[in-house]
Amino acid sequence: MGIVGNLSPEQLHTFDSQGFIVIESFASTEEIEAMMKRMDQLLDEFDCSSASVFSSKNQQQLTNNHFYESAEKISFFFEEKAFGADGNLKQPKQLSINKVGHALHEIDPVFKKFSCSEKVSNLMFSLGYKRPVIIQSMYIFKQPAIGGEVVPHQDNSFLYTEPPTCTGLWLALEDATITNGCLWAFPGSQKNGLVRRMIRGEEGVSFDRPSLIYDQKDFLPIEVKAGSLVMIHGDLIHQSFENQSSKSRHAYSWHVVDTDGCKWAPDNWIKRKVEPEPLYEP
């Protein structure tokens, strides 16, 4: 590939036509181990009483200050199926968490080192970004047996700029398979543009129009080995299903937008008090 992180003309063509590309062995074993070990430490220190449930289906009802404030903090979100009828966790907290977000890349040194690395910066400048900014990051667990579904969506729905510039970076920290809930993509769907947006208003967040109904035969599974990076166009329709296996599917995901000549939509769910630092061209 030449300079680490630089995209080849073939990769750029595939990204433009399909809406995603897979870069194998993007993260080293040492980098993966460092992030997973650090997350273990964060979970050990985490007080369960301050967490929230995450759902991609009915976030409007569940949105609260914990969700909003997570934009500039490291916050923990439980799986919907983690609790019993008595309201208590059915298993240890380490097996009950859906994700941790949304400022790992900014606050935690281990995740910041990887998220802002030279190879990540090279990717973004290869795509033509002028002043790329990481706007959010998430450690996603996809827990065995209870790891929830993420319904078909586009990243630009949640992280909208005018014009749209969001790119998703999804790193497999463990092997991702059909059985344990890998990503599924609708190739070429980014060419149809943005379907709907999630708007933050006085009464919480809601979508500006109903979701479309998709035919599952249009989606392709993206099964990847640990260390592989999936780059996702902001308008690409993608999803993942429940983890029906006995193995977790840990992943680290972060999203980048351009701030050169692009305006951050004021009705996005993220309302930053402090503007994030841009990635710098190596």
Beta strands, then each sheet from edge to edge (+ up, - down):
strand 1: 20-23
strand 2: 52-53
strand 3: 74-78
strand 4: 97-102
strand 5: 132-140
strand 6: 150-153
strand 7: 161-162
strand 8: 167-172
strand 9: 183-185
strand 10: 198-201
strand 11: 204-207
strand 12: 220-222
strand 13: 229-233
strand 14: 238-240
strand 15: 251-258
strand 16: 263-264
sheet 1: 1+ 13- 8+ 15- 5+ 4- 3+ 2+
sheet 2: 6+ 14- 9+ 12-
sheet 3: 7+ 16-
sheet 4: 10+ 11-
end
